[in-house]
């Protein structure tokens, strides 16, 4: 008899969907993360990584020697889990989710953050899901970066004020 | 402030707004910064009216800028 006769289908499926999230000082291992969020049913992965930009030519033109990241780790990881939950509420087709923020001193050409979502096919909203993930991380996950360049140090400050329940 | 964390005794049923006032009294250097700080209580964002529970972990920080 099929298992779904005994358990609500959604629950069975949910248990099999991997969600990984972490704040880490280690290099982001894209292949390893992809392995962790891929199922036999997975046919697509949308992977976004933010990187340290050494030369900025848009808006405020400047150079960056490195960035220094700090986090309020326990809350940051809880908020990453929340971002993953929000993705699942909006895109039921997403299978695996990985959200990783690297902290510490990071130099140009280095990935600093990764959001990856997998699904059966590419036309299931998986690109939008990953986009939502990075946008949301930048709103509610307590991580900060200090930019160090030829003109000194600047703590970057976000402009999003979370609302109650976020 | 020169400290990473402190332990404070506050009256029962103090809300976030009251807590901010107490904190500025104790650390006047925070005066100008308080309006630009986000506050979390037990790792959830909290706002002026929220009552602070017993043994709460409270954090003050600027709007986030990760990624």
gemmi code that builds the backbone of each chain (N, CA, C; Angstrom):
import gemmi

chains = {
    "A": [
        ("UNK", (0.859, -1.206, 0.000), (0.000, 0.000, 0.000), (0.888, 1.247, 0.000)),
        ("UNK", (0.523, 2.257, -0.778), (1.408, 3.432, -0.830), (1.458, 4.148, 0.517)),
        ("UNK", (2.570, 4.723, 0.795), (2.788, 5.367, 2.084), (1.838, 6.531, 2.306)),
        ("UNK", (1.448, 7.174, 1.209), (0.585, 8.352, 1.338), (-0.808, 7.992, 1.854)),
        ("UNK", (-1.145, 6.704, 1.898), (-2.427, 6.307, 2.477), (-2.378, 6.469, 3.998)),
        ("UNK", (-1.197, 6.414, 4.553), (-1.061, 6.480, 6.005), (-0.651, 7.859, 6.521)),
        ("UNK", (0.072, 8.611, 5.693), (0.537, 9.927, 6.118), (0.031, 10.963, 5.126)),
        ("UNK", (-0.277, 12.163, 5.594), (-0.612, 13.207, 4.613), (0.579, 13.367, 3.665)),
        ("UNK", (0.300, 13.449, 2.383), (1.370, 13.473, 1.386), (2.354, 14.609, 1.640)),
        ("UNK", (1.824, 15.782, 1.969), (2.689, 16.946, 2.137), (3.736, 16.684, 3.213)),
        ("UNK", (3.337, 15.997, 4.243), (4.244, 15.739, 5.344), (5.356, 14.796, 4.903)),
        ("UNK", (4.996, 13.770, 4.190), (5.984, 12.808, 3.705), (7.008, 13.523, 2.829)),
        ("UNK", (6.493, 14.372, 1.948), (7.363, 15.088, 1.019), (8.272, 16.041, 1.781)),
        ("UNK", (7.676, 16.763, 2.707), (8.428, 17.762, 3.463), (9.630, 17.139, 4.182)),
        ("UNK", (9.419, 15.952, 4.722), (10.490, 15.304, 5.476), (11.698, 15.010, 4.586)),
        ("UNK", (11.432, 14.864, 3.298), (12.517, 14.511, 2.391), (13.214, 15.720, 1.784)),
        ("UNK", (12.718, 16.909, 2.061), (13.285, 18.110, 1.447), (14.377, 18.699, 2.333)),
        ("UNK", (15.607, 18.696, 1.866), (16.699, 19.198, 2.696), (16.765, 20.726, 2.752)),
        ("UNK", (17.017, 21.227, 3.944), (17.256, 22.662, 4.127), (18.553, 22.785, 4.915)),
        ("UNK", (19.540, 23.463, 4.348), (20.781, 23.674, 5.088), (21.031, 25.173, 5.187)),
        ("UNK", (21.475, 25.597, 6.341), (21.748, 27.027, 6.519), (22.832, 27.174, 7.574)),
        ("UNK", (23.727, 28.120, 7.371), (24.769, 28.336, 8.373), (25.504, 29.648, 8.165)),
        ("UNK", (26.042, 30.113, 9.283), (27.029, 31.189, 9.297), (28.367, 30.483, 9.474)),
        ("UNK", (29.329, 30.787, 8.640), (30.586, 30.045, 8.724), (31.784, 30.942, 8.416)),
        ("UNK", (32.932, 30.562, 8.956), (34.165, 31.265, 8.590), (34.881, 30.525, 7.469)),
        ("UNK", (34.355, 29.367, 7.114), (35.013, 28.534, 6.101), (34.621, 28.955, 4.690)),
        ("UNK", (35.460, 28.548, 3.751), (35.170, 28.780, 2.341), (33.833, 28.116, 1.982)),
        ("UNK", (33.044, 28.790, 1.148), (31.753, 28.220, 0.743), (32.004, 27.170, -0.336)),
        ("UNK", (31.619, 25.942, -0.031), (31.862, 24.825, -0.953), (30.585, 24.579, -1.768)),
        ("UNK", (30.531, 25.184, -2.938), (29.305, 25.160, -3.741), (28.932, 23.727, -4.144)),
        ("UNK", (29.912, 22.945, -4.535), (29.614, 21.571, -4.955), (29.047, 20.733, -3.814)),
        ("UNK", (29.637, 20.899, -2.643), (29.176, 20.124, -1.494), (27.744, 20.527, -1.115)),
        ("UNK", (27.482, 21.839, -1.128), (26.132, 22.312, -0.784), (25.114, 21.812, -1.800)),
        ("UNK", (25.511, 21.847, -3.055), (24.604, 21.397, -4.114), (24.257, 19.919, -3.928)),
        ("UNK", (25.282, 19.167, -3.528), (25.055, 17.736, -3.280), (24.017, 17.557, -2.162)),
        ("UNK", (24.144, 18.402, -1.134), (23.247, 18.265, 0.023), (21.797, 18.609, -0.292)),
        ("UNK", (21.572, 19.434, -1.309), (20.182, 19.857, -1.580), (19.634, 19.252, -2.870)),
        ("UNK", (20.319, 18.271, -3.407), (19.845, 17.615, -4.625), (19.210, 16.271, -4.303)),
        ("UNK", (18.044, 16.019, -4.885), (17.348, 14.739, -4.717), (17.384, 14.011, -6.054)),
        ("UNK", (16.933, 12.788, -6.059), (16.887, 12.081, -7.340), (15.873, 12.743, -8.271)),
        ("UNK", (14.900, 13.449, -7.696), (13.875, 14.135, -8.502), (14.323, 15.518, -8.965)),
        ("UNK", (15.513, 15.971, -8.516), (15.975, 17.320, -8.852), (16.500, 17.386, -10.282)),
        ("UNK", (16.011, 18.413, -11.021), (16.517, 18.608, -12.378), (17.033, 20.010, -12.596)),
        ("UNK", (16.916, 20.871, -11.560), (17.341, 22.266, -11.720), (17.821, 22.816, -10.386)),
        ("UNK", (18.854, 23.643, -10.458), (19.316, 24.342, -9.261), (19.600, 25.783, -9.654)),
        ("UNK", (19.003, 26.714, -8.923), (19.344, 28.128, -9.115), (20.269, 28.506, -7.971)),
        ("UNK", (21.470, 28.924, -8.330), (22.487, 29.223, -7.316), (22.888, 30.683, -7.451)),
        ("UNK", (22.726, 31.422, -6.364), (23.220, 32.800, -6.356), (24.339, 32.883, -5.338)),
        ("UNK", (25.445, 33.518, -5.718), (26.405, 33.871, -4.685), (26.775, 35.331, -4.831)),
        ("UNK", (26.804, 36.013, -3.687), (27.297, 37.378, -3.638), (28.799, 37.311, -3.454)),
        ("UNK", (29.518, 38.293, -4.005), (30.978, 38.265, -3.948), (31.516, 39.616, -3.506)),
        ("UNK", (32.755, 39.617, -3.057), (33.397, 40.887, -2.721), (33.794, 41.568, -4.032)),
        ("UNK", (33.274, 42.766, -4.228), (33.584, 43.529, -5.446), (34.750, 44.472, -5.140)),
        ("UNK", (35.858, 44.252, -5.801), (37.042, 45.070, -5.533), (36.953, 46.455, -6.144)),
        ("UNK", (36.272, 46.551, -7.275), (36.154, 47.835, -7.981), (34.676, 48.101, -8.239)),
        ("UNK", (34.189, 49.204, -7.699), (32.788, 49.577, -7.898), (32.724, 50.730, -8.888)),
        ("UNK", (31.949, 50.536, -9.959), (31.868, 51.586, -10.985), (30.474, 52.203, -11.065)),
        ("UNK", (29.528, 51.610, -10.348), (28.170, 52.153, -10.363), (27.977, 53.044, -9.134)),
        ("UNK", (27.251, 54.133, -9.302), (26.953, 55.068, -8.210), (28.242, 55.600, -7.578)),
        ("UNK", (28.457, 55.224, -6.321), (29.628, 55.716, -5.595), (30.882, 54.951, -6.043)),
        ("UNK", (31.601, 55.509, -7.025), (32.762, 54.825, -7.603), (33.886, 54.733, -6.559)),
        ("UNK", (34.351, 53.510, -6.295), (35.428, 53.357, -5.308), (36.046, 51.977, -5.401)),
        ("UNK", (37.144, 51.819, -4.669), (37.808, 50.521, -4.609), (37.692, 49.936, -3.209)),
        ("UNK", (37.703, 48.611, -3.139), (37.573, 47.905, -1.864), (38.738, 46.938, -1.715)),
        ("UNK", (39.476, 47.082, -0.610), (40.595, 46.157, -0.364), (40.056, 44.834, 0.171)),
        ("UNK", (39.181, 44.930, 1.169), (38.500, 43.732, 1.669), (37.272, 44.132, 2.466)),
        ("UNK", (36.472, 43.143, 2.796), (35.300, 43.355, 3.653), (35.474, 42.526, 4.913)),
        ("UNK", (34.978, 43.062, 6.017), (34.990, 42.287, 7.264), (33.551, 42.078, 7.715)),
        ("UNK", (33.178, 40.815, 7.819), (31.799, 40.460, 8.170), (31.704, 40.012, 9.623)),
        ("UNK", (30.633, 40.462, 10.273), (30.310, 39.981, 11.615), (28.856, 39.559, 11.636)),
        ("UNK", (28.520, 38.689, 12.571), (27.115, 38.287, 12.672), (26.723, 38.095, 14.128)),
        ("UNK", (25.434, 38.109, 14.340), (24.850, 37.700, 15.618), (24.355, 36.284, 15.328)),
        ("UNK", (25.288, 35.348, 15.514), (25.138, 34.035, 14.894), (23.848, 33.276, 15.229)),
        ("UNK", (23.497, 33.128, 16.506), (22.300, 32.301, 16.758), (21.042, 32.887, 16.111)),
        ("UNK", (20.907, 34.198, 16.182), (19.731, 34.817, 15.559), (19.848, 34.748, 14.043)),
        ("UNK", (21.059, 34.934, 13.527), (21.241, 34.909, 12.072), (20.830, 33.545, 11.515)),
        ("UNK", (21.237, 32.483, 12.203), (20.880, 31.153, 11.701), (19.383, 30.905, 11.826)),
        ("UNK", (18.780, 31.412, 12.905), (17.325, 31.260, 13.050), (16.603, 32.018, 11.933)),
        ("UNK", (17.122, 33.196, 11.583), (16.472, 33.997, 10.522), (16.700, 33.370, 9.142)),
        ("UNK", (17.843, 32.702, 8.971), (18.047, 31.979, 7.702), (17.017, 30.865, 7.561)),
        ("UNK", (16.767, 30.173, 8.655), (15.736, 29.117, 8.646), (14.387, 29.747, 8.274)),
        ("UNK", (14.127, 30.925, 8.836), (12.865, 31.625, 8.522), (12.786, 31.972, 7.026)),
        ("UNK", (13.897, 32.438, 6.466), (13.912, 32.757, 5.028), (13.591, 31.497, 4.220)),
        ("UNK", (14.183, 30.375, 4.624), (13.912, 29.111, 3.916), (12.434, 28.738, 4.042)),
        ("UNK", (11.879, 28.912, 5.241), (10.446, 28.610, 5.439), (9.585, 29.504, 4.549)),
        ("UNK", (9.963, 30.779, 4.461), (9.194, 31.710, 3.618), (9.274, 31.291, 2.146)),
        ("UNK", (10.435, 30.835, 1.712), (10.577, 30.360, 0.323), (9.623, 29.181, 0.099)),
        ("UNK", (9.592, 28.263, 1.041), (8.736, 27.077, 0.875), (7.256, 27.445, 0.860)),
        ("UNK", (6.885, 28.460, 1.670), (5.475, 28.902, 1.657), (5.091, 29.438, 0.289)),
        ("UNK", (6.036, 30.106, -0.370), (5.723, 30.782, -1.640), (5.924, 29.893, -2.863)),
        ("UNK", (6.890, 29.017, -2.812), (7.201, 28.145, -3.961), (7.179, 26.694, -3.483)),
        ("UNK", (6.004, 26.095, -3.554), (5.866, 24.708, -3.096), (6.667, 23.733, -3.942)),
        ("UNK", (7.119, 24.185, -5.107), (7.874, 23.322, -6.017), (9.360, 23.227, -5.653)),
        ("UNK", (9.812, 24.111, -4.757), (11.241, 24.076, -4.390), (11.527, 22.810, -3.589)),
        ("UNK", (12.590, 22.129, -3.927), (12.959, 20.899, -3.219), (13.969, 21.201, -2.114)),
        ("UNK", (15.226, 21.424, -2.470), (16.230, 21.715, -1.452), (16.550, 23.201, -1.386)),
        ("UNK", (16.977, 23.639, -0.206), (17.382, 25.043, -0.034), (18.688, 25.083, 0.754)),
        ("UNK", (19.650, 25.856, 0.269), (20.882, 26.098, 1.027), (21.068, 27.609, 1.173)),
        ("UNK", (21.345, 28.037, 2.380), (21.613, 29.454, 2.651), (22.859, 29.513, 3.531)),
        ("UNK", (23.924, 30.090, 3.017), (25.177, 30.148, 3.779), (25.761, 31.555, 3.683)),
        ("UNK", (26.123, 32.094, 4.815), (26.806, 33.387, 4.855), (28.188, 33.159, 5.448)),
        ("UNK", (29.207, 33.545, 4.710), (30.570, 33.460, 5.245), (30.876, 34.765, 5.964)),
        ("UNK", (31.587, 34.671, 7.104), (31.976, 35.871, 7.842), (33.498, 35.898, 8.015)),
        ("UNK", (33.979, 36.987, 8.575), (35.424, 37.165, 8.710), (35.914, 38.133, 7.646)),
        ("UNK", (37.223, 38.105, 7.389), (37.811, 39.021, 6.409), (37.814, 38.368, 5.029)),
        ("UNK", (37.167, 39.021, 4.078), (37.009, 38.423, 2.747), (37.471, 39.395, 1.668)),
        ("UNK", (38.217, 38.858, 0.724), (38.876, 39.665, -0.299), (38.120, 39.608, -1.629)),
        ("UNK", (38.396, 40.574, -2.510), (37.726, 40.586, -3.815), (37.831, 39.233, -4.533)),
        ("UNK", (36.803, 38.944, -5.303), (36.656, 37.717, -6.077), (36.291, 36.514, -5.211)),
        ("UNK", (35.907, 36.774, -3.970), (35.547, 35.680, -3.066), (34.038, 35.655, -2.853)),
        ("UNK", (33.393, 34.489, -2.974), (31.979, 34.390, -2.606), (31.788, 34.613, -1.107)),
        ("UNK", (30.819, 35.431, -0.765), (30.557, 35.743, 0.643), (29.269, 35.118, 1.136)),
        ("UNK", (28.348, 34.902, 0.214), (27.040, 34.386, 0.595), (26.553, 33.485, -0.527)),
        ("UNK", (25.785, 32.489, -0.166), (25.218, 31.607, -1.182), (23.768, 31.292, -0.840)),
        ("UNK", (22.923, 31.393, -1.857), (21.536, 30.917, -1.747), (21.318, 29.994, -2.924)),
        ("UNK", (20.936, 28.791, -2.658), (20.643, 27.865, -3.751), (19.311, 27.180, -3.493)),
        ("UNK", (18.514, 27.074, -4.534), (17.243, 26.360, -4.464), (17.222, 25.336, -5.591)),
        ("UNK", (16.718, 24.145, -5.273), (16.602, 23.126, -6.316), (15.123, 22.803, -6.548)),
        ("UNK", (14.849, 22.305, -7.749), (13.488, 21.864, -8.064), (13.571, 20.855, -9.207)),
        ("UNK", (12.422, 20.306, -9.562), (12.405, 19.273, -10.598), (12.762, 19.863, -11.967)),
        ("UNK", (12.255, 21.089, -12.219), (12.444, 21.724, -13.530), (12.780, 23.203, -13.343)),
        ("UNK", (13.353, 23.812, -14.374), (13.781, 25.207, -14.237), (12.622, 26.202, -14.300)),
        ("UNK", (11.475, 25.764, -14.854), (10.356, 26.706, -15.024), (9.357, 26.641, -13.865)),
        ("UNK", (9.851, 26.335, -12.681), (8.963, 26.158, -11.527), (9.039, 27.328, -10.551)),
        ("UNK", (9.754, 28.373, -10.939), (9.909, 29.510, -10.032), (11.200, 29.455, -9.237)),
        ("UNK", (12.058, 28.512, -9.594), (13.256, 28.296, -8.775), (14.223, 29.497, -8.824)),
        ("UNK", (14.258, 30.197, -9.964), (15.092, 31.416, -10.041), (14.543, 32.487, -9.092)),
        ("UNK", (13.221, 32.659, -9.142), (12.591, 33.664, -8.273), (12.786, 33.316, -6.801)),
        ("UNK", (12.738, 32.029, -6.517), (12.894, 31.590, -5.126), (14.277, 31.972, -4.599)),
        ("UNK", (15.295, 31.745, -5.406), (16.655, 32.089, -4.976), (16.799, 33.612, -4.851)),
        ("UNK", (16.202, 34.332, -5.781), (16.237, 35.794, -5.733), (15.575, 36.314, -4.458)),
        ("UNK", (14.419, 35.735, -4.145), (13.716, 36.107, -2.928), (14.613, 35.839, -1.717)),
        ("UNK", (15.298, 34.701, -1.740), (16.148, 34.319, -0.613), (17.248, 35.329, -0.335)),
        ("UNK", (17.931, 35.772, -1.367), (19.027, 36.722, -1.124), (18.473, 38.091, -0.718)),
        ("UNK", (17.368, 38.497, -1.347), (16.773, 39.788, -0.972), (16.343, 39.783, 0.497)),
        ("UNK", (15.758, 38.684, 0.894), (15.243, 38.576, 2.259), (16.386, 38.480, 3.271)),
        ("UNK", (17.436, 37.746, 2.906), (18.602, 37.652, 3.784), (19.141, 39.047, 4.074)),
        ("UNK", (19.188, 39.870, 3.036), (19.728, 41.217, 3.207), (18.800, 42.119, 4.019)),
        ("UNK", (17.571, 41.667, 4.249), (16.643, 42.451, 5.062), (16.646, 42.038, 6.534)),
        ("UNK", (16.661, 40.740, 6.800), (16.375, 40.313, 8.183), (17.460, 39.488, 8.864)),
        ("UNK", (18.486, 39.045, 8.144), (19.496, 38.199, 8.800), (20.590, 39.100, 9.395)),
        ("UNK", (20.768, 39.043, 10.722), (21.702, 39.976, 11.357), (23.186, 39.661, 11.091)),
        ("UNK", (23.633, 40.246, 9.996), (25.031, 40.182, 9.561), (25.391, 41.599, 9.124)),
        ("UNK", (26.624, 41.999, 9.405), (27.065, 43.340, 9.021), (28.430, 43.251, 8.375)),
        ("UNK", (28.698, 44.219, 7.496), (30.033, 44.212, 6.898), (30.664, 45.586, 6.981)),
        ("UNK", (31.962, 45.549, 7.181), (32.768, 46.771, 7.194), (33.607, 46.748, 5.937)),
        ("UNK", (33.563, 47.861, 5.218), (34.336, 47.943, 3.997), (35.663, 48.624, 4.292)),
        ("UNK", (36.764, 48.005, 3.860), (38.089, 48.574, 4.065), (38.687, 48.879, 2.693)),
        ("UNK", (39.078, 50.132, 2.508), (39.620, 50.537, 1.214), (40.663, 51.617, 1.387)),
        ("UNK", (41.121, 52.177, 0.282), (42.182, 53.192, 0.337), (41.780, 54.394, 1.182)),
        ("UNK", (40.486, 54.644, 1.281), (40.053, 55.825, 2.038), (39.639, 55.521, 3.467)),
        ("UNK", (39.915, 54.312, 3.932), (39.605, 53.982, 5.325), (38.520, 52.928, 5.460)),
        ("UNK", (37.938, 52.914, 6.666), (36.954, 51.872, 7.005), (35.553, 52.452, 7.078)),
        ("UNK", (34.588, 51.722, 6.564), (33.191, 52.154, 6.701), (32.314, 50.961, 7.029)),
        ("UNK", (31.598, 51.049, 8.138), (30.578, 50.033, 8.412), (29.403, 50.293, 7.492)),
        ("UNK", (28.987, 49.291, 6.764), (27.819, 49.428, 5.905), (26.576, 49.285, 6.793)),
        ("UNK", (25.594, 50.110, 6.527), (24.349, 50.028, 7.291), (23.212, 49.821, 6.306)),
        ("UNK", (22.391, 48.833, 6.584), (21.248, 48.556, 5.716), (20.178, 49.607, 5.889)),
        ("UNK", (19.137, 49.520, 5.065), (18.067, 50.521, 5.203), (16.713, 49.873, 5.451)),
        ("UNK", (16.711, 48.573, 5.730), (15.438, 47.891, 5.951), (15.161, 47.787, 7.446)),
        ("UNK", (13.955, 48.207, 7.833), (13.553, 48.083, 9.231), (12.502, 46.969, 9.315)),
        ("UNK", (12.861, 45.844, 9.924), (11.901, 44.733, 10.014), (10.657, 45.141, 10.788)),
        ("UNK", (9.562, 44.505, 10.453), (8.301, 44.748, 11.171), (8.086, 43.640, 12.205)),
        ("UNK", (7.143, 43.887, 13.111), (6.856, 42.881, 14.142), (6.512, 41.555, 13.458)),
        ("UNK", (7.034, 40.479, 13.977), (6.766, 39.160, 13.404), (7.736, 38.768, 12.308)),
        ("UNK", (8.632, 39.671, 11.931), (9.664, 39.305, 10.957), (10.877, 38.785, 11.710)),
    ],
    "B": [
        ("UNK", (30.402, 52.086, 24.421), (30.152, 51.392, 25.691), (31.381, 50.602, 26.129)),
        ("UNK", (32.097, 50.080, 25.137), (33.304, 49.325, 25.458), (33.028, 47.932, 26.001)),
        ("UNK", (31.809, 47.457, 25.893), (31.507, 46.092, 26.329), (30.702, 45.384, 25.245)),
        ("UNK", (30.852, 44.089, 25.236), (30.142, 43.285, 24.239), (28.772, 42.891, 24.762)),
        ("UNK", (28.733, 42.540, 26.049), (27.446, 42.202, 26.649), (27.470, 42.553, 28.127)),
        ("UNK", (26.306, 42.845, 28.660), (26.172, 43.128, 30.086), (24.913, 42.430, 30.589)),
        ("UNK", (24.927, 42.169, 31.898), (23.728, 41.609, 32.506), (23.057, 42.718, 33.292)),
        ("UNK", (21.778, 42.913, 33.075), (21.053, 43.992, 33.752), (19.815, 43.453, 34.455)),
        ("UNK", (19.555, 44.009, 35.643), (18.288, 43.727, 36.316), (17.318, 44.820, 35.891)),
        ("UNK", (16.162, 44.449, 35.399), (15.165, 45.456, 35.047), (13.844, 45.091, 35.712)),
        ("UNK", (12.991, 46.094, 35.971), (11.715, 45.783, 36.626), (10.887, 44.825, 35.772)),
        ("UNK", (10.092, 43.983, 36.449), (9.200, 43.064, 35.727), (8.268, 43.875, 34.835)),
        ("UNK", (7.886, 43.317, 33.723), (6.926, 43.919, 32.780), (7.446, 45.175, 32.081)),
        ("UNK", (8.753, 45.377, 32.104), (9.324, 46.495, 31.335), (9.118, 46.200, 29.856)),
        ("UNK", (8.708, 47.221, 29.103), (8.613, 46.997, 27.650), (9.883, 47.505, 26.965)),
        ("UNK", (9.942, 47.317, 25.648), (11.164, 47.644, 24.921), (11.483, 49.135, 25.020)),
        ("UNK", (10.447, 49.976, 24.935), (10.672, 51.421, 25.042), (11.276, 51.765, 26.407)),
        ("UNK", (10.721, 51.147, 27.458), (11.229, 51.379, 28.812), (12.660, 50.887, 28.955)),
        ("UNK", (12.929, 49.782, 28.341), (14.279, 49.215, 28.397), (15.286, 50.156, 27.747)),
        ("UNK", (14.870, 50.735, 26.608), (15.779, 51.670, 25.916), (16.108, 52.853, 26.829)),
        ("UNK", (15.093, 53.361, 27.525), (15.342, 54.497, 28.439), (16.311, 54.103, 29.546)),
        ("UNK", (16.082, 52.910, 30.102), (16.979, 52.440, 31.172), (18.413, 52.322, 30.677)),
        ("UNK", (18.532, 51.839, 29.463), (19.859, 51.608, 28.906), (20.590, 52.937, 28.663)),
        ("UNK", (19.857, 53.922, 28.169), (20.478, 55.232, 27.922), (20.884, 55.885, 29.242)),
        ("UNK", (20.074, 55.656, 30.298), (20.445, 56.174, 31.616), (21.777, 55.571, 32.064)),
        ("UNK", (21.919, 54.271, 31.832), (23.117, 53.566, 32.292), (24.308, 53.820, 31.373)),
        ("UNK", (24.029, 53.953, 30.079), (25.102, 54.175, 29.102), (24.757, 55.392, 28.243)),
        ("UNK", (25.032, 56.597, 28.790), (24.621, 57.828, 28.087), (25.196, 57.912, 26.662)),
        ("UNK", (26.293, 57.207, 26.398), (26.892, 57.249, 25.057), (25.939, 56.715, 23.994)),
        ("UNK", (24.930, 55.961, 24.430), (23.982, 55.378, 23.469), (22.904, 56.359, 23.029)),
        ("UNK", (22.840, 57.478, 23.726), (21.762, 58.460, 23.521), (21.436, 58.704, 22.042)),
        ("UNK", (22.417, 59.138, 21.279), (22.146, 59.516, 19.895), (21.943, 58.319, 18.964)),
        ("UNK", (22.362, 57.143, 19.437), (22.329, 55.962, 18.565), (21.011, 55.205, 18.639)),
        ("UNK", (20.322, 55.377, 19.764), (19.187, 54.507, 20.053), (18.104, 54.524, 18.967)),
        ("UNK", (17.881, 55.689, 18.364), (16.823, 55.782, 17.349), (17.172, 55.000, 16.084)),
        ("UNK", (18.446, 54.655, 15.906), (18.871, 53.969, 14.682), (19.134, 52.487, 14.905)),
        ("UNK", (18.817, 52.034, 16.114), (19.106, 50.638, 16.458), (17.880, 49.754, 16.264)),
        ("UNK", (18.128, 48.535, 15.802), (17.098, 47.506, 15.859), (17.286, 46.775, 17.182)),
        ("UNK", (16.199, 46.244, 17.693), (16.282, 45.506, 18.954), (15.697, 44.116, 18.765)),
        ("UNK", (16.401, 43.135, 19.300), (15.818, 41.784, 19.316), (15.704, 41.324, 20.758)),
        ("UNK", (14.649, 40.582, 21.023), (14.455, 39.955, 22.324), (14.344, 38.457, 22.063)),
        ("UNK", (15.229, 37.718, 22.705), (15.291, 36.265, 22.464), (15.338, 35.947, 20.974)),
        ("UNK", (16.142, 36.732, 20.275), (16.465, 36.500, 18.859), (15.289, 36.702, 17.912)),
        ("UNK", (14.302, 37.504, 18.355), (13.227, 37.945, 17.453), (13.182, 39.464, 17.505)),
        ("UNK", (12.942, 40.098, 16.350), (12.840, 41.548, 16.339), (11.727, 41.990, 17.278)),
        ("UNK", (11.981, 43.038, 18.068), (11.007, 43.488, 19.063), (10.863, 44.998, 18.974)),
        ("UNK", (9.667, 45.475, 19.308), (9.346, 46.890, 19.141), (8.830, 47.468, 20.451)),
        ("UNK", (8.689, 48.794, 20.467), (8.508, 49.529, 21.721), (7.502, 48.931, 22.716)),
        ("UNK", (6.362, 48.460, 22.201), (5.307, 48.018, 23.120), (5.553, 46.625, 23.703)),
        ("UNK", (6.460, 45.876, 23.099), (6.646, 44.473, 23.522), (7.185, 44.391, 24.950)),
        ("UNK", (6.566, 43.542, 25.750), (7.004, 43.332, 27.133), (8.183, 42.344, 27.128)),
        ("UNK", (9.188, 42.677, 27.912), (10.390, 41.826, 27.961), (10.185, 40.716, 28.995)),
        ("UNK", (10.283, 39.457, 28.574), (10.067, 38.348, 29.524), (11.270, 38.149, 30.448)),
        ("UNK", (11.095, 37.273, 31.437), (12.180, 36.950, 32.368), (13.373, 36.363, 31.613)),
        ("UNK", (14.563, 36.666, 32.107), (15.796, 36.067, 31.561), (15.959, 36.265, 30.061)),
        ("UNK", (15.516, 37.413, 29.578), (15.563, 37.644, 28.126), (16.980, 37.952, 27.661)),
        ("UNK", (17.255, 37.536, 26.441), (18.498, 37.921, 25.755), (18.116, 39.046, 24.788)),
        ("UNK", (18.661, 40.219, 25.048), (18.287, 41.389, 24.249), (19.512, 41.856, 23.467)),
        ("UNK", (19.318, 42.147, 22.204), (20.436, 42.651, 21.396), (20.035, 43.960, 20.729)),
        ("UNK", (21.001, 44.866, 20.617), (20.795, 46.130, 19.903), (21.794, 46.171, 18.772)),
        ("UNK", (21.314, 46.468, 17.580), (22.248, 46.523, 16.465), (21.703, 47.382, 15.349)),
        ("UNK", (22.589, 47.828, 14.461), (22.137, 48.662, 13.333), (21.437, 47.804, 12.284)),
        ("UNK", (20.654, 48.427, 11.378), (20.036, 47.663, 10.299), (21.079, 46.786, 9.599)),
        ("UNK", (20.660, 45.581, 9.235), (21.627, 44.584, 8.789), (22.188, 44.929, 7.401)),
        ("UNK", (23.390, 44.435, 7.115), (24.038, 44.765, 5.838), (24.839, 43.577, 5.304)),
        ("UNK", (24.292, 42.360, 5.525), (25.020, 41.171, 5.089), (24.869, 40.914, 3.603)),
        ("UNK", (25.283, 39.732, 3.223), (25.157, 39.335, 1.833), (26.515, 39.205, 1.173)),
    ],
}
model = gemmi.Model(1)
for chain_id, residues in chains.items():
    chain = gemmi.Chain(chain_id)
    for i, (resn, *xyz) in enumerate(residues, 1):
        res = gemmi.Residue()
        res.name, res.seqid = resn, gemmi.SeqId(i, " ")
        for name, pos in zip(("N", "CA", "C"), xyz):
            atom = gemmi.Atom()
            atom.name, atom.element = name, gemmi.Element(name[0])
            atom.pos, atom.b_iso = gemmi.Position(*pos), 0.0
            res.add_atom(atom)
        chain.add_residue(res)
    model.add_chain(chain)
structure = gemmi.Structure()
structure.add_model(model)
structure.setup_entities()
